[in-house]
Amino acid sequence: MQNNWEQIPGKLVKTFQFKDFEEALKFINSVGQIAESMNHHPKIVNLYNTVTIELWTHDQNAITDMDFKLADEIDRRITIS
């Protein structure tokens, strides 16, 4: 999987690690803005400085092109942060 996104049955998953909770929270908010603009909302789990994101298209219960596009946007955001 490109950019270290793991493809598990029906989902794309990636874990990001940050310096501290504040940096993780900034990332979460950034992902939220991207998701809202695309009207495609991921599952986001945060534990202190670690953020895990799961992507799948809920109404199809599968990975679609929209999930790959959102993954690419998230990866772009992390590289410019």
mmCIF file of the N, C-alpha and C atoms, coordinates in Angstrom:
data_MODEL
# 
_entry.id   MODEL 
# 
loop_
_atom_site.group_PDB 
_atom_site.id 
_atom_site.type_symbol 
_atom_site.label_atom_id 
_atom_site.label_alt_id 
_atom_site.label_comp_id 
_atom_site.label_asym_id 
_atom_site.label_entity_id 
_atom_site.label_seq_id 
_atom_site.pdbx_PDB_ins_code 
_atom_site.Cartn_x 
_atom_site.Cartn_y 
_atom_site.Cartn_z 
_atom_site.occupancy 
_atom_site.B_iso_or_equiv 
_atom_site.pdbx_formal_charge 
_atom_site.auth_seq_id 
_atom_site.auth_comp_id 
_atom_site.auth_asym_id 
_atom_site.auth_atom_id 
_atom_site.pdbx_PDB_model_num 
ATOM 1   N N  . MET A 1 1  ? 0.852   -1.181 0.000  1.00 0.00 ? 1  MET A N  1 
ATOM 2   C CA . MET A 1 1  ? 0.000   0.000  0.000  1.00 0.00 ? 1  MET A CA 1 
ATOM 3   C C  . MET A 1 1  ? 0.892   1.237  0.000  1.00 0.00 ? 1  MET A C  1 
ATOM 4   N N  . GLN A 1 2  ? 0.572   2.184  -0.808 1.00 0.00 ? 2  GLN A N  1 
ATOM 5   C CA . GLN A 1 2  ? 1.387   3.405  -0.864 1.00 0.00 ? 2  GLN A CA 1 
ATOM 6   C C  . GLN A 1 2  ? 1.298   4.196  0.436  1.00 0.00 ? 2  GLN A C  1 
ATOM 7   N N  . ASN A 1 3  ? 2.360   4.891  0.746  1.00 0.00 ? 3  ASN A N  1 
ATOM 8   C CA . ASN A 1 3  ? 2.420   5.774  1.913  1.00 0.00 ? 3  ASN A CA 1 
ATOM 9   C C  . ASN A 1 3  ? 2.107   5.072  3.231  1.00 0.00 ? 3  ASN A C  1 
ATOM 10  N N  . ASN A 1 4  ? 2.404   3.782  3.295  1.00 0.00 ? 4  ASN A N  1 
ATOM 11  C CA . ASN A 1 4  ? 2.257   3.009  4.533  1.00 0.00 ? 4  ASN A CA 1 
ATOM 12  C C  . ASN A 1 4  ? 0.824   2.853  5.034  1.00 0.00 ? 4  ASN A C  1 
ATOM 13  N N  . TRP A 1 5  ? -0.169  3.056  4.189  1.00 0.00 ? 5  TRP A N  1 
ATOM 14  C CA . TRP A 1 5  ? -1.544  2.748  4.566  1.00 0.00 ? 5  TRP A CA 1 
ATOM 15  C C  . TRP A 1 5  ? -1.691  1.234  4.463  1.00 0.00 ? 5  TRP A C  1 
ATOM 16  N N  . GLU A 1 6  ? -2.158  0.628  5.524  1.00 0.00 ? 6  GLU A N  1 
ATOM 17  C CA . GLU A 1 6  ? -2.375  -0.816 5.529  1.00 0.00 ? 6  GLU A CA 1 
ATOM 18  C C  . GLU A 1 6  ? -3.785  -1.102 5.025  1.00 0.00 ? 6  GLU A C  1 
ATOM 19  N N  . GLN A 1 7  ? -3.900  -2.053 4.161  1.00 0.00 ? 7  GLN A N  1 
ATOM 20  C CA . GLN A 1 7  ? -5.220  -2.430 3.670  1.00 0.00 ? 7  GLN A CA 1 
ATOM 21  C C  . GLN A 1 7  ? -5.632  -3.707 4.399  1.00 0.00 ? 7  GLN A C  1 
ATOM 22  N N  . ILE A 1 8  ? -6.600  -3.549 5.305  1.00 0.00 ? 8  ILE A N  1 
ATOM 23  C CA . ILE A 1 8  ? -7.165  -4.702 5.991  1.00 0.00 ? 8  ILE A CA 1 
ATOM 24  C C  . ILE A 1 8  ? -8.538  -4.941 5.368  1.00 0.00 ? 8  ILE A C  1 
ATOM 25  N N  . PRO A 1 9  ? -9.167  -6.058 5.602  1.00 0.00 ? 9  PRO A N  1 
ATOM 26  C CA . PRO A 1 9  ? -10.452 -6.317 4.938  1.00 0.00 ? 9  PRO A CA 1 
ATOM 27  C C  . PRO A 1 9  ? -11.434 -5.148 5.070  1.00 0.00 ? 9  PRO A C  1 
ATOM 28  N N  . GLY A 1 10 ? -11.675 -4.487 3.951  1.00 0.00 ? 10 GLY A N  1 
ATOM 29  C CA . GLY A 1 10 ? -12.674 -3.425 3.892  1.00 0.00 ? 10 GLY A CA 1 
ATOM 30  C C  . GLY A 1 10 ? -12.253 -2.059 4.398  1.00 0.00 ? 10 GLY A C  1 
ATOM 31  N N  . LYS A 1 11 ? -10.986 -1.875 4.802  1.00 0.00 ? 11 LYS A N  1 
ATOM 32  C CA . LYS A 1 11 ? -10.557 -0.589 5.364  1.00 0.00 ? 11 LYS A CA 1 
ATOM 33  C C  . LYS A 1 11 ? -9.107  -0.283 5.010  1.00 0.00 ? 11 LYS A C  1 
ATOM 34  N N  . LEU A 1 12 ? -8.807  1.018  4.957  1.00 0.00 ? 12 LEU A N  1 
ATOM 35  C CA . LEU A 1 12 ? -7.434  1.504  4.917  1.00 0.00 ? 12 LEU A CA 1 
ATOM 36  C C  . LEU A 1 12 ? -7.117  2.022  6.313  1.00 0.00 ? 12 LEU A C  1 
ATOM 37  N N  . VAL A 1 13 ? -5.957  1.674  6.853  1.00 0.00 ? 13 VAL A N  1 
ATOM 38  C CA . VAL A 1 13 ? -5.602  2.053  8.222  1.00 0.00 ? 13 VAL A CA 1 
ATOM 39  C C  . VAL A 1 13 ? -4.170  2.572  8.256  1.00 0.00 ? 13 VAL A C  1 
ATOM 40  N N  . LYS A 1 14 ? -3.983  3.649  9.008  1.00 0.00 ? 14 LYS A N  1 
ATOM 41  C CA . LYS A 1 14 ? -2.624  4.176  9.193  1.00 0.00 ? 14 LYS A CA 1 
ATOM 42  C C  . LYS A 1 14 ? -2.542  4.827  10.571 1.00 0.00 ? 14 LYS A C  1 
ATOM 43  N N  . THR A 1 15 ? -1.394  4.640  11.222 1.00 0.00 ? 15 THR A N  1 
ATOM 44  C CA . THR A 1 15 ? -1.145  5.246  12.528 1.00 0.00 ? 15 THR A CA 1 
ATOM 45  C C  . THR A 1 15 ? -0.043  6.285  12.384 1.00 0.00 ? 15 THR A C  1 
ATOM 46  N N  . PHE A 1 16 ? -0.287  7.441  12.964 1.00 0.00 ? 16 PHE A N  1 
ATOM 47  C CA . PHE A 1 16 ? 0.646   8.568  12.945 1.00 0.00 ? 16 PHE A CA 1 
ATOM 48  C C  . PHE A 1 16 ? 1.099   8.828  14.377 1.00 0.00 ? 16 PHE A C  1 
ATOM 49  N N  . GLN A 1 17 ? 2.371   9.174  14.539 1.00 0.00 ? 17 GLN A N  1 
ATOM 50  C CA . GLN A 1 17 ? 2.890   9.487  15.865 1.00 0.00 ? 17 GLN A CA 1 
ATOM 51  C C  . GLN A 1 17 ? 3.453   10.902 15.869 1.00 0.00 ? 17 GLN A C  1 
ATOM 52  N N  . PHE A 1 18 ? 3.172   11.621 16.945 1.00 0.00 ? 18 PHE A N  1 
ATOM 53  C CA . PHE A 1 18 ? 3.555   13.017 17.065 1.00 0.00 ? 18 PHE A CA 1 
ATOM 54  C C  . PHE A 1 18 ? 4.375   13.251 18.319 1.00 0.00 ? 18 PHE A C  1 
ATOM 55  N N  . LYS A 1 19 ? 4.926   14.450 18.416 1.00 0.00 ? 19 LYS A N  1 
ATOM 56  C CA . LYS A 1 19 ? 5.762   14.833 19.554 1.00 0.00 ? 19 LYS A CA 1 
ATOM 57  C C  . LYS A 1 19 ? 4.976   14.766 20.862 1.00 0.00 ? 19 LYS A C  1 
ATOM 58  N N  . ASP A 1 20 ? 3.720   15.236 20.827 1.00 0.00 ? 20 ASP A N  1 
ATOM 59  C CA . ASP A 1 20 ? 2.918   15.282 22.037 1.00 0.00 ? 20 ASP A CA 1 
ATOM 60  C C  . ASP A 1 20 ? 1.433   15.359 21.671 1.00 0.00 ? 20 ASP A C  1 
ATOM 61  N N  . PHE A 1 21 ? 0.577   15.432 22.678 1.00 0.00 ? 21 PHE A N  1 
ATOM 62  C CA . PHE A 1 21 ? -0.866  15.479 22.465 1.00 0.00 ? 21 PHE A CA 1 
ATOM 63  C C  . PHE A 1 21 ? -1.283  16.698 21.662 1.00 0.00 ? 21 PHE A C  1 
ATOM 64  N N  . GLU A 1 22 ? -0.677  17.836 21.932 1.00 0.00 ? 22 GLU A N  1 
ATOM 65  C CA . GLU A 1 22 ? -1.041  19.062 21.226 1.00 0.00 ? 22 GLU A CA 1 
ATOM 66  C C  . GLU A 1 22 ? -0.828  18.923 19.713 1.00 0.00 ? 22 GLU A C  1 
ATOM 67  N N  . GLU A 1 23 ? 0.307   18.349 19.314 1.00 0.00 ? 23 GLU A N  1 
ATOM 68  C CA . GLU A 1 23 ? 0.571   18.144 17.890 1.00 0.00 ? 23 GLU A CA 1 
ATOM 69  C C  . GLU A 1 23 ? -0.419  17.142 17.284 1.00 0.00 ? 23 GLU A C  1 
ATOM 70  N N  . ALA A 1 24 ? -0.726  16.100 18.033 1.00 0.00 ? 24 ALA A N  1 
ATOM 71  C CA . ALA A 1 24 ? -1.706  15.111 17.561 1.00 0.00 ? 24 ALA A CA 1 
ATOM 72  C C  . ALA A 1 24 ? -3.064  15.770 17.357 1.00 0.00 ? 24 ALA A C  1 
ATOM 73  N N  . LEU A 1 25 ? -3.453  16.617 18.283 1.00 0.00 ? 25 LEU A N  1 
ATOM 74  C CA . LEU A 1 25 ? -4.745  17.298 18.193 1.00 0.00 ? 25 LEU A CA 1 
ATOM 75  C C  . LEU A 1 25 ? -4.799  18.251 16.995 1.00 0.00 ? 25 LEU A C  1 
ATOM 76  N N  . LYS A 1 26 ? -3.704  18.951 16.724 1.00 0.00 ? 26 LYS A N  1 
ATOM 77  C CA . LYS A 1 26 ? -3.649  19.815 15.543 1.00 0.00 ? 26 LYS A CA 1 
ATOM 78  C C  . LYS A 1 26 ? -3.850  18.992 14.278 1.00 0.00 ? 26 LYS A C  1 
ATOM 79  N N  . PHE A 1 27 ? -3.216  17.833 14.228 1.00 0.00 ? 27 PHE A N  1 
ATOM 80  C CA . PHE A 1 27 ? -3.358  16.945 13.074 1.00 0.00 ? 27 PHE A CA 1 
ATOM 81  C C  . PHE A 1 27 ? -4.803  16.473 12.927 1.00 0.00 ? 27 PHE A C  1 
ATOM 82  N N  . ILE A 1 28 ? -5.408  16.063 14.031 1.00 0.00 ? 28 ILE A N  1 
ATOM 83  C CA . ILE A 1 28 ? -6.799  15.611 14.004 1.00 0.00 ? 28 ILE A CA 1 
ATOM 84  C C  . ILE A 1 28 ? -7.709  16.709 13.460 1.00 0.00 ? 28 ILE A C  1 
ATOM 85  N N  . ASN A 1 29 ? -7.520  17.922 13.925 1.00 0.00 ? 29 ASN A N  1 
ATOM 86  C CA . ASN A 1 29 ? -8.335  19.045 13.441 1.00 0.00 ? 29 ASN A CA 1 
ATOM 87  C C  . ASN A 1 29 ? -8.108  19.294 11.952 1.00 0.00 ? 29 ASN A C  1 
ATOM 88  N N  . SER A 1 30 ? -6.870  19.154 11.523 1.00 0.00 ? 30 SER A N  1 
ATOM 89  C CA . SER A 1 30 ? -6.549  19.324 10.109 1.00 0.00 ? 30 SER A CA 1 
ATOM 90  C C  . SER A 1 30 ? -7.241  18.247 9.266  1.00 0.00 ? 30 SER A C  1 
ATOM 91  N N  . VAL A 1 31 ? -7.185  17.008 9.718  1.00 0.00 ? 31 VAL A N  1 
ATOM 92  C CA . VAL A 1 31 ? -7.858  15.908 9.024  1.00 0.00 ? 31 VAL A CA 1 
ATOM 93  C C  . VAL A 1 31 ? -9.367  16.156 8.996  1.00 0.00 ? 31 VAL A C  1 
ATOM 94  N N  . GLY A 1 32 ? -9.895  16.669 10.089 1.00 0.00 ? 32 GLY A N  1 
ATOM 95  C CA . GLY A 1 32 ? -11.326 16.976 10.146 1.00 0.00 ? 32 GLY A CA 1 
ATOM 96  C C  . GLY A 1 32 ? -11.736 17.989 9.090  1.00 0.00 ? 32 GLY A C  1 
ATOM 97  N N  . GLN A 1 33 ? -10.900 19.002 8.876  1.00 0.00 ? 33 GLN A N  1 
ATOM 98  C CA . GLN A 1 33 ? -11.201 20.007 7.844  1.00 0.00 ? 33 GLN A CA 1 
ATOM 99  C C  . GLN A 1 33 ? -11.184 19.389 6.452  1.00 0.00 ? 33 GLN A C  1 
ATOM 100 N N  . ILE A 1 34 ? -10.201 18.546 6.201  1.00 0.00 ? 34 ILE A N  1 
ATOM 101 C CA . ILE A 1 34 ? -10.121 17.868 4.897  1.00 0.00 ? 34 ILE A CA 1 
ATOM 102 C C  . ILE A 1 34 ? -11.352 16.990 4.700  1.00 0.00 ? 34 ILE A C  1 
ATOM 103 N N  . ALA A 1 35 ? -11.661 16.189 5.697  1.00 0.00 ? 35 ALA A N  1 
ATOM 104 C CA . ALA A 1 35 ? -12.790 15.263 5.604  1.00 0.00 ? 35 ALA A CA 1 
ATOM 105 C C  . ALA A 1 35 ? -14.095 16.011 5.364  1.00 0.00 ? 35 ALA A C  1 
ATOM 106 N N  . GLU A 1 36 ? -14.280 17.088 6.084  1.00 0.00 ? 36 GLU A N  1 
ATOM 107 C CA . GLU A 1 36 ? -15.508 17.877 5.927  1.00 0.00 ? 36 GLU A CA 1 
ATOM 108 C C  . GLU A 1 36 ? -15.597 18.463 4.527  1.00 0.00 ? 36 GLU A C  1 
ATOM 109 N N  . SER A 1 37 ? -14.480 18.949 4.000  1.00 0.00 ? 37 SER A N  1 
ATOM 110 C CA . SER A 1 37 ? -14.499 19.541 2.660  1.00 0.00 ? 37 SER A CA 1 
ATOM 111 C C  . SER A 1 37 ? -14.793 18.492 1.586  1.00 0.00 ? 37 SER A C  1 
ATOM 112 N N  . MET A 1 38 ? -14.428 17.234 1.861  1.00 0.00 ? 38 MET A N  1 
ATOM 113 C CA . MET A 1 38 ? -14.681 16.148 0.915  1.00 0.00 ? 38 MET A CA 1 
ATOM 114 C C  . MET A 1 38 ? -16.003 15.426 1.212  1.00 0.00 ? 38 MET A C  1 
ATOM 115 N N  . ASN A 1 39 ? -16.641 15.784 2.329  1.00 0.00 ? 39 ASN A N  1 
ATOM 116 C CA . ASN A 1 39 ? -17.850 15.103 2.794  1.00 0.00 ? 39 ASN A CA 1 
ATOM 117 C C  . ASN A 1 39 ? -17.609 13.588 2.878  1.00 0.00 ? 39 ASN A C  1 
ATOM 118 N N  . HIS A 1 40 ? -16.465 13.247 3.455  1.00 0.00 ? 40 HIS A N  1 
ATOM 119 C CA . HIS A 1 40 ? -16.074 11.837 3.602  1.00 0.00 ? 40 HIS A CA 1 
ATOM 120 C C  . HIS A 1 40 ? -15.348 11.725 4.939  1.00 0.00 ? 40 HIS A C  1 
ATOM 121 N N  . HIS A 1 41 ? -15.956 11.083 5.913  1.00 0.00 ? 41 HIS A N  1 
ATOM 122 C CA . HIS A 1 41 ? -15.505 11.188 7.292  1.00 0.00 ? 41 HIS A CA 1 
ATOM 123 C C  . HIS A 1 41 ? -14.896 9.886  7.814  1.00 0.00 ? 41 HIS A C  1 
ATOM 124 N N  . PRO A 1 42 ? -13.641 9.957  8.275  1.00 0.00 ? 42 PRO A N  1 
ATOM 125 C CA . PRO A 1 42 ? -12.937 8.767  8.759  1.00 0.00 ? 42 PRO A CA 1 
ATOM 126 C C  . PRO A 1 42 ? -13.236 8.474  10.223 1.00 0.00 ? 42 PRO A C  1 
ATOM 127 N N  . LYS A 1 43 ? -12.845 7.296  10.622 1.00 0.00 ? 43 LYS A N  1 
ATOM 128 C CA . LYS A 1 43 ? -12.790 6.958  12.044 1.00 0.00 ? 43 LYS A CA 1 
ATOM 129 C C  . LYS A 1 43 ? -11.421 7.410  12.528 1.00 0.00 ? 43 LYS A C  1 
ATOM 130 N N  . ILE A 1 44 ? -11.387 8.214  13.583 1.00 0.00 ? 44 ILE A N  1 
ATOM 131 C CA . ILE A 1 44 ? -10.134 8.731  14.127 1.00 0.00 ? 44 ILE A CA 1 
ATOM 132 C C  . ILE A 1 44 ? -10.045 8.330  15.597 1.00 0.00 ? 44 ILE A C  1 
ATOM 133 N N  . VAL A 1 45 ? -8.953  7.669  15.956 1.00 0.00 ? 45 VAL A N  1 
ATOM 134 C CA . VAL A 1 45 ? -8.725  7.254  17.340 1.00 0.00 ? 45 VAL A CA 1 
ATOM 135 C C  . VAL A 1 45 ? -7.441  7.912  17.815 1.00 0.00 ? 45 VAL A C  1 
ATOM 136 N N  . ASN A 1 46 ? -7.518  8.569  18.976 1.00 0.00 ? 46 ASN A N  1 
ATOM 137 C CA . ASN A 1 46 ? -6.360  9.270  19.527 1.00 0.00 ? 46 ASN A CA 1 
ATOM 138 C C  . ASN A 1 46 ? -6.018  8.726  20.901 1.00 0.00 ? 46 ASN A C  1 
ATOM 139 N N  . LEU A 1 47 ? -4.738  8.426  21.110 1.00 0.00 ? 47 LEU A N  1 
ATOM 140 C CA . LEU A 1 47 ? -4.226  8.063  22.422 1.00 0.00 ? 47 LEU A CA 1 
ATOM 141 C C  . LEU A 1 47 ? -2.940  8.848  22.624 1.00 0.00 ? 47 LEU A C  1 
ATOM 142 N N  . TYR A 1 48 ? -3.040  9.919  23.408 1.00 0.00 ? 48 TYR A N  1 
ATOM 143 C CA . TYR A 1 48 ? -1.966  10.864 23.685 1.00 0.00 ? 48 TYR A CA 1 
ATOM 144 C C  . TYR A 1 48 ? -1.335  11.392 22.402 1.00 0.00 ? 48 TYR A C  1 
ATOM 145 N N  . ASN A 1 49 ? -0.172  10.875 21.994 1.00 0.00 ? 49 ASN A N  1 
ATOM 146 C CA . ASN A 1 49 ? 0.506   11.431 20.819 1.00 0.00 ? 49 ASN A CA 1 
ATOM 147 C C  . ASN A 1 49 ? 0.357   10.545 19.576 1.00 0.00 ? 49 ASN A C  1 
ATOM 148 N N  . THR A 1 50 ? -0.537  9.570  19.646 1.00 0.00 ? 50 THR A N  1 
ATOM 149 C CA . THR A 1 50 ? -0.739  8.635  18.541 1.00 0.00 ? 50 THR A CA 1 
ATOM 150 C C  . THR A 1 50 ? -2.150  8.779  17.989 1.00 0.00 ? 50 THR A C  1 
ATOM 151 N N  . VAL A 1 51 ? -2.248  8.845  16.657 1.00 0.00 ? 51 VAL A N  1 
ATOM 152 C CA . VAL A 1 51 ? -3.537  8.968  15.980 1.00 0.00 ? 51 VAL A CA 1 
ATOM 153 C C  . VAL A 1 51 ? -3.642  7.851  14.953 1.00 0.00 ? 51 VAL A C  1 
ATOM 154 N N  . THR A 1 52 ? -4.705  7.073  15.042 1.00 0.00 ? 52 THR A N  1 
ATOM 155 C CA . THR A 1 52 ? -4.968  6.027  14.067 1.00 0.00 ? 52 THR A CA 1 
ATOM 156 C C  . THR A 1 52 ? -6.207  6.414  13.277 1.00 0.00 ? 52 THR A C  1 
ATOM 157 N N  . ILE A 1 53 ? -6.087  6.320  11.959 1.00 0.00 ? 53 ILE A N  1 
ATOM 158 C CA . ILE A 1 53 ? -7.191  6.678  11.072 1.00 0.00 ? 53 ILE A CA 1 
ATOM 159 C C  . ILE A 1 53 ? -7.609  5.446  10.287 1.00 0.00 ? 53 ILE A C  1 
ATOM 160 N N  . GLU A 1 54 ? -8.921  5.227  10.233 1.00 0.00 ? 54 GLU A N  1 
ATOM 161 C CA . GLU A 1 54 ? -9.495  4.154  9.430  1.00 0.00 ? 54 GLU A CA 1 
ATOM 162 C C  . GLU A 1 54 ? -10.390 4.779  8.380  1.00 0.00 ? 54 GLU A C  1 
ATOM 163 N N  . LEU A 1 55 ? -10.203 4.355  7.139  1.00 0.00 ? 55 LEU A N  1 
ATOM 164 C CA . LEU A 1 55 ? -10.992 4.875  6.029  1.00 0.00 ? 55 LEU A CA 1 
ATOM 165 C C  . LEU A 1 55 ? -11.750 3.740  5.356  1.00 0.00 ? 55 LEU A C  1 
ATOM 166 N N  . TRP A 1 56 ? -13.022 3.956  5.126  1.00 0.00 ? 56 TRP A N  1 
ATOM 167 C CA . TRP A 1 56 ? -13.840 3.090  4.297  1.00 0.00 ? 56 TRP A CA 1 
ATOM 168 C C  . TRP A 1 56 ? -15.109 3.855  3.968  1.00 0.00 ? 56 TRP A C  1 
ATOM 169 N N  . THR A 1 57 ? -15.739 3.488  2.882  1.00 0.00 ? 57 THR A N  1 
ATOM 170 C CA . THR A 1 57 ? -16.968 4.161  2.470  1.00 0.00 ? 57 THR A CA 1 
ATOM 171 C C  . THR A 1 57 ? -18.121 3.440  3.134  1.00 0.00 ? 57 THR A C  1 
ATOM 172 N N  . HIS A 1 58 ? -18.721 4.116  4.105  1.00 0.00 ? 58 HIS A N  1 
ATOM 173 C CA . HIS A 1 58 ? -19.709 3.497  4.981  1.00 0.00 ? 58 HIS A CA 1 
ATOM 174 C C  . HIS A 1 58 ? -20.903 2.915  4.226  1.00 0.00 ? 58 HIS A C  1 
ATOM 175 N N  . ASP A 1 59 ? -21.442 3.659  3.257  1.00 0.00 ? 59 ASP A N  1 
ATOM 176 C CA . ASP A 1 59 ? -22.647 3.170  2.586  1.00 0.00 ? 59 ASP A CA 1 
ATOM 177 C C  . ASP A 1 59 ? -22.371 1.985  1.664  1.00 0.00 ? 59 ASP A C  1 
ATOM 178 N N  . GLN A 1 60 ? -21.095 1.742  1.337  1.00 0.00 ? 60 GLN A N  1 
ATOM 179 C CA . GLN A 1 60 ? -20.740 0.574  0.526  1.00 0.00 ? 60 GLN A CA 1 
ATOM 180 C C  . GLN A 1 60 ? -20.014 -0.486 1.355  1.00 0.00 ? 60 GLN A C  1 
ATOM 181 N N  . ASN A 1 61 ? -19.687 -0.120 2.601  1.00 0.00 ? 61 ASN A N  1 
ATOM 182 C CA . ASN A 1 61 ? -18.953 -0.991 3.513  1.00 0.00 ? 61 ASN A CA 1 
ATOM 183 C C  . ASN A 1 61 ? -17.731 -1.617 2.821  1.00 0.00 ? 61 ASN A C  1 
ATOM 184 N N  . ALA A 1 62 ? -16.999 -0.745 2.126  1.00 0.00 ? 62 ALA A N  1 
ATOM 185 C CA . ALA A 1 62 ? -15.829 -1.183 1.357  1.00 0.00 ? 62 ALA A CA 1 
ATOM 186 C C  . ALA A 1 62 ? -14.916 0.007  1.101  1.00 0.00 ? 62 ALA A C  1 
ATOM 187 N N  . ILE A 1 63 ? -13.716 -0.268 0.625  1.00 0.00 ? 63 ILE A N  1 
ATOM 188 C CA . ILE A 1 63 ? -12.781 0.777  0.230  1.00 0.00 ? 63 ILE A CA 1 
ATOM 189 C C  . ILE A 1 63 ? -13.144 1.223  -1.188 1.00 0.00 ? 63 ILE A C  1 
ATOM 190 N N  . THR A 1 64 ? -13.249 2.534  -1.376 1.00 0.00 ? 64 THR A N  1 
ATOM 191 C CA . THR A 1 64 ? -13.547 3.080  -2.702 1.00 0.00 ? 64 THR A CA 1 
ATOM 192 C C  . THR A 1 64 ? -12.490 4.120  -3.068 1.00 0.00 ? 64 THR A C  1 
ATOM 193 N N  . ASP A 1 65 ? -12.607 4.666  -4.269 1.00 0.00 ? 65 ASP A N  1 
ATOM 194 C CA . ASP A 1 65 ? -11.682 5.715  -4.712 1.00 0.00 ? 65 ASP A CA 1 
ATOM 195 C C  . ASP A 1 65 ? -11.675 6.894  -3.753 1.00 0.00 ? 65 ASP A C  1 
ATOM 196 N N  . MET A 1 66 ? -12.812 7.202  -3.156 1.00 0.00 ? 66 MET A N  1 
ATOM 197 C CA . MET A 1 66 ? -12.898 8.317  -2.218 1.00 0.00 ? 66 MET A CA 1 
ATOM 198 C C  . MET A 1 66 ? -11.956 8.106  -1.026 1.00 0.00 ? 66 MET A C  1 
ATOM 199 N N  . ASP A 1 67 ? -11.828 6.869  -0.586 1.00 0.00 ? 67 ASP A N  1 
ATOM 200 C CA . ASP A 1 67 ? -10.930 6.569  0.535  1.00 0.00 ? 67 ASP A CA 1 
ATOM 201 C C  . ASP A 1 67 ? -9.469  6.781  0.147  1.00 0.00 ? 67 ASP A C  1 
ATOM 202 N N  . PHE A 1 68 ? -9.108  6.359  -1.060 1.00 0.00 ? 68 PHE A N  1 
ATOM 203 C CA . PHE A 1 68 ? -7.739  6.576  -1.527 1.00 0.00 ? 68 PHE A CA 1 
ATOM 204 C C  . PHE A 1 68 ? -7.445  8.070  -1.691 1.00 0.00 ? 68 PHE A C  1 
ATOM 205 N N  . LYS A 1 69 ? -8.430  8.835  -2.169 1.00 0.00 ? 69 LYS A N  1 
ATOM 206 C CA . LYS A 1 69 ? -8.249  10.286 -2.315 1.00 0.00 ? 69 LYS A CA 1 
ATOM 207 C C  . LYS A 1 69 ? -8.071  10.945 -0.947 1.00 0.00 ? 69 LYS A C  1 
ATOM 208 N N  . LEU A 1 70 ? -8.884  10.538 0.024  1.00 0.00 ? 70 LEU A N  1 
ATOM 209 C CA . LEU A 1 70 ? -8.745  11.115 1.361  1.00 0.00 ? 70 LEU A CA 1 
ATOM 210 C C  . LEU A 1 70 ? -7.407  10.717 1.972  1.00 0.00 ? 70 LEU A C  1 
ATOM 211 N N  . ALA A 1 71 ? -6.972  9.485  1.790  1.00 0.00 ? 71 ALA A N  1 
ATOM 212 C CA . ALA A 1 71 ? -5.664  9.051  2.296  1.00 0.00 ? 71 ALA A CA 1 
ATOM 213 C C  . ALA A 1 71 ? -4.550  9.911  1.706  1.00 0.00 ? 71 ALA A C  1 
ATOM 214 N N  . ASP A 1 72 ? -4.619  10.168 0.408  1.00 0.00 ? 72 ASP A N  1 
ATOM 215 C CA . ASP A 1 72 ? -3.615  11.018 -0.238 1.00 0.00 ? 72 ASP A CA 1 
ATOM 216 C C  . ASP A 1 72 ? -3.624  12.434 0.340  1.00 0.00 ? 72 ASP A C  1 
ATOM 217 N N  . GLU A 1 73 ? -4.801  12.983 0.560  1.00 0.00 ? 73 GLU A N  1 
ATOM 218 C CA . GLU A 1 73 ? -4.910  14.334 1.131  1.00 0.00 ? 73 GLU A CA 1 
ATOM 219 C C  . GLU A 1 73 ? -4.348  14.371 2.550  1.00 0.00 ? 73 GLU A C  1 
ATOM 220 N N  . ILE A 1 74 ? -4.619  13.347 3.324  1.00 0.00 ? 74 ILE A N  1 
ATOM 221 C CA . ILE A 1 74 ? -4.090  13.283 4.699  1.00 0.00 ? 74 ILE A CA 1 
ATOM 222 C C  . ILE A 1 74 ? -2.568  13.208 4.652  1.00 0.00 ? 74 ILE A C  1 
ATOM 223 N N  . ASP A 1 75 ? -2.022  12.381 3.775  1.00 0.00 ? 75 ASP A N  1 
ATOM 224 C CA . ASP A 1 75 ? -0.565  12.271 3.664  1.00 0.00 ? 75 ASP A CA 1 
ATOM 225 C C  . ASP A 1 75 ? 0.062   13.587 3.206  1.00 0.00 ? 75 ASP A C  1 
ATOM 226 N N  . ARG A 1 76 ? -0.607  14.287 2.302  1.00 0.00 ? 76 ARG A N  1 
ATOM 227 C CA . ARG A 1 76 ? -0.102  15.594 1.879  1.00 0.00 ? 76 ARG A CA 1 
ATOM 228 C C  . ARG A 1 76 ? -0.084  16.569 3.054  1.00 0.00 ? 76 ARG A C  1 
ATOM 229 N N  . ARG A 1 77 ? -1.096  16.535 3.858  1.00 0.00 ? 77 ARG A N  1 
ATOM 230 C CA . ARG A 1 77 ? -1.196  17.447 5.003  1.00 0.00 ? 77 ARG A CA 1 
ATOM 231 C C  . ARG A 1 77 ? -0.082  17.165 6.013  1.00 0.00 ? 77 ARG A C  1 
ATOM 232 N N  . ILE A 1 78 ? 0.208   15.905 6.242  1.00 0.00 ? 78 ILE A N  1 
ATOM 233 C CA . ILE A 1 78 ? 1.230   15.558 7.227  1.00 0.00 ? 78 ILE A CA 1 
ATOM 234 C C  . ILE A 1 78 ? 2.612   15.980 6.744  1.00 0.00 ? 78 ILE A C  1 
ATOM 235 N N  . THR A 1 79 ? 2.848   15.967 5.434  1.00 0.00 ? 79 THR A N  1 
ATOM 236 C CA . THR A 1 79 ? 4.169   16.340 4.939  1.00 0.00 ? 79 THR A CA 1 
ATOM 237 C C  . THR A 1 79 ? 4.392   17.840 4.948  1.00 0.00 ? 79 THR A C  1 
ATOM 238 N N  . ILE A 1 80 ? 3.302   18.645 4.960  1.00 0.00 ? 80 ILE A N  1 
ATOM 239 C CA . ILE A 1 80 ? 3.481   20.095 4.992  1.00 0.00 ? 80 ILE A CA 1 
ATOM 240 C C  . ILE A 1 80 ? 3.338   20.677 6.389  1.00 0.00 ? 80 ILE A C  1 
ATOM 241 N N  . SER A 1 81 ? 3.013   19.822 7.371  1.00 0.00 ? 81 SER A N  1 
ATOM 242 C CA . SER A 1 81 ? 2.849   20.301 8.754  1.00 0.00 ? 81 SER A CA 1 
ATOM 243 C C  . SER A 1 81 ? 4.189   20.620 9.372  1.00 0.00 ? 81 SER A C  1 
# 
